[in-house]
Amino acid sequence: MPARTPIGWMAHVAATVPVHMQMACYADIFHAHTFACGLPPIVTRARHRRPFVLTLHTSHFLMRARRRSWRPVFRSIISSADYLLATSREILNVAQELYPHPRAEVMTNAVDTERFVPGLGREEKHRPRLIVPRRLFPKNGVEFFLRAMPLILNELDVEASIVGDGPEREKLVALAENLGVSERVEFLGARPNAQMPALLAAADLAVIPSLMEATSIAALEAMACGLPLAASAVGGLPEIIDEGVGMLFRPSDHAALAGAVLALLGRPDLRRMGEEGRRRVVEKWSLRRLVDRHVEIYSELLDDWKAVEKN
């Protein structure tokens, strides 16, 4: 997609429809991920009748769904799908307000639990280590984590790693210096996903300070590595994080963030919380679970489609 704008979206659709049309004859099911990919299957179905599954991801859908000009577009795409999936309850609720789809469910993002495992990066440390796996965009709230660091350091000697890059990097590095925390905060920049298991497993606590979130894959990856979480109570985060695996705090409230971090680091059962998080991810949000449920949905749709064709 050239850009995440209406013009960029239209250009994406215009370029994708011919390719989709050529490949559609080989498919049994059309499955579009995100609203931006929804129109090509709708156009293609005029020639190739196939079941159509739509999965809605990310906060970009939530932001645009608030705009009156986008709502008819979304309503048309959602109503065209034979099955609707959403990566969080919030996204599903917004979609259902646009069109009350009769076949819809939450399908939380999944994690490779064989790659993301506890203990890969454990080492002897003199102080607790926090990790903030967030790209440096305003919606991810890293500014509020930095503002919380002086409060945390007043009570406890910790160090932090911020993994991710983005347009706010220069501003955030300057903020860390102004707050006097730059010696305890390391900006690691963007790292390949293959490096994340070791980075996560070397930490004691993950912090997700987002102001807007669908279902955070970064949070699930941290849980898979046995990390408790301090996270904003926004979007899909409360659906995966509770007092058994971490603590939620008010978004954009650096004092509440600091309080959650200090409370968690002071708990004697911190490691047990991490183990519980790992258990939940393996049970509910592993790739195997995601694959199995998709296969069930595909099989159900194909059976229905064959029955309709037979009649």
GUZA-338261 format. One record per residue (C-alpha): residue in one letter; x negated, y negated, z. Coordinates in steps of 0.1 Angstrom, whole numbers, plus 2048, in hexadecimal, padded with zeros to 3 digits. Each point is the difference from the previous one (the first is absolute). Layout:
N
aXYZ
...
This chain:
311
m800800800
p7F17DE7F6
a80D7EF820
r81A80581B
t8167E67F0
p8208027EC
i7EC7FB7E0
g7E781A80A
w81B818808
m8117FB7DE
a7DF8057EF
h7FA820813
v82380D7F6
a7FB7F67DC
a7DF8137FE
t80C81E813
v8218087EF
p7F180D7DF
v7E7816812
h81B80D817
m8168077E2
q7E58157F0
m7F981581F
a82480380C
c80881E7EA
y7E7815814
a80F7F7822
d81A811815
i8047E3818
f7F87DB7FF
h7F27F3821
a7F87DB803
h7EC7F281C
t8097DC809
f81A7EB7EF
a7E67F47E6
c8008237F1
g826804801
l80B7F17DF
p7EC8177E8
p81282080B
i8217EE7FE
v7FA7F67DC
t7F28227F7
r81E81380E
a8157F27E3
r7ED81A7EA
h7F381A819
r81980881B
r7ED80A820
p8057FC825
f7F17E080D
v7F07FC822
l7F67DD80D
t7E87FA81E
l7FF7DD80E
h7DF7F6810
t7F07E2810
s8097DF80D
h8017F17DD
f82280F7FC
l80C7F2821
m7F47DD7F7
r8118007DE
a82081080C
r8077E0814
r8017EB7E0
r8217FD7F0
s7F28017DD
w7F0823806
r81E810811
p8148097E0
v7E080F7F1
f7F981681E
r82580A803
s7FF80C7DC
i7E0814804
i80B810821
s8228097F4
s7F18117E1
a7EC818815
d80D823807
y7ED801821
l7F17E3814
l7E2802817
a7F17E5815
t7E0800814
s8107F081F
r8227FD810
e7FF7DA7FB
i7FA8047DA
l81C8197FE
n8187EA813
v7F97E27E9
a8058167E1
q82080E80E
e80D7DC805
l7FA7FA7DC
y8108207F5
p80D81B818
h7F081E7EF
p811821809
r7DF8147FE
a7E57EE813
e7E780681B
v7E07F3810
m7E08117F3
t7E47F3815
n7DE7FE7EF
a7E981D807
v7DC806809
d7E681A7F6
t7FD810823
e7E38167F3
r7EB7E17F8
f80B7EA81C
v7F681381F
p7F47F7823
g7DC7FF80B
l7EE7FA7DF
g7EF7E080C
r7FE805825
e7E07F3810
e7F47F3821
k80C7DC805
h7F97E681A
r8227EF7FB
p8228097F3
r8057FB7DA
l81E7F27EF
i8078047DB
v8177EA7EB
p8068127DF
r8117E27EE
r7FA7EE7E0
l7FA7DB806
f8217F27F5
p8177E9815
k81B81A803
n7E8818811
g7FC7EA81F
v7DA804804
e7FF7DB80C
f81480981F
f7E981D808
l7E27E87FF
r8137E7817
a80681D818
m7DC80A802
p7F57E4819
l81C80C817
i7F58247FD
l7DB7F8805
n8097EC820
e80B82180F
l7EC81B7EE
d7E08027EC
v80C80E7DE
e7F47FF7DC
a8168007E1
s7FD8097DB
i8177F17E6
v8028167E1
g80E7EF7E2
d7FB7E27E9
g8157E57F1
p8057DA7FB
e8007F8825
r7DD80E807
e7ED7DF800
k81B7F0816
l80081D818
v7DA802803
a8007DB809
l81C805819
a7EC81C811
e7E27E9803
n8157E380D
l81081781A
g7DE80C80B
v8078257F9
s7EB8057E0
e7E6815814
r81B818809
v8138017DF
e7F28107E1
f80F7FA7DE
l7F98207EC
g8127F57E0
a8128187EA
r7F5824803
p80881F7EB
n81B81680E
a7E781C803
q7ED7EB81A
m81F7F9816
p802821813
a7DE7FA810
l8067DC806
l821807811
a7F481E814
a7E37EB80E
a8187E8810
d814802821
l81F7EC7F5
a80F7F47E0
v8127DE7FE
i81A7F97E5
p80A7DB804
s8167FD7E2
l81B7E57FC
m8128157E5
e7FC8267FA
a81181C7EE
t7F182080F
s7DC7FB806
i7EA81B7F0
a7E37F2814
a813806820
l8078247F7
e7DC8067F6
a7F57F2822
m818817811
a7F481E7EC
c7DD7F880C
g80C801825
l8027DB806
p81A7EF816
l80E7E07F0
a8097DD80B
a8187F37E5
s8187E57F8
a825809804
v8097F97DC
g80C8137E2
g7FA826801
l7E67FF81C
p81980681C
e80C81F7ED
i7DE811804
i7F27EF820
d80F803823
e7F2801824
g7F58247FA
v7E67F67E6
g7FA7DB806
m8107DF807
l8147E67EC
f7FD7DB805
r8117E17F2
p7F37F67DE
s7EC7E07FD
d7FB800826
h7DB802808
a806801825
a81881E7FD
l7E68117E9
a7E57FB819
g81680E81C
a80881F7EC
v7DC8077F8
l7F57FB825
a81D81580D
l7F781D7E8
l7DA7FF806
g808801826
r8148207FD
p7F082080C
d8148147E7
l7F47ED7E1
r7F181F7F0
r820814806
m8147E57EF
g7E98047E2
e804825800
e8267FB800
g7FE7E87E3
r7EC81A7EC
r81981B808
r81D7EA7F4
v7EF7F87DF
v7F88247F9
e82480A808
k8137E37EF
w7EA7EC7E8
s7E78187F1
l7FC8037DA
r80E824803
r8207F3810
l8047E57E5
v7FA8197E4
d81981980E
r81C7E6804
h7FA7F37DD
v8038237F1
e820805813
i80F7E07F2
y7F48087DD
s80F823801
e8217F380D
l8027E67E4
l7F78187E5
d81B81980C
d81A7E4800
w7F57F57DD
k8028237F2
a82380580F
v80C7DF7F0
e7F180A7DE
k810822802
n8227F1805
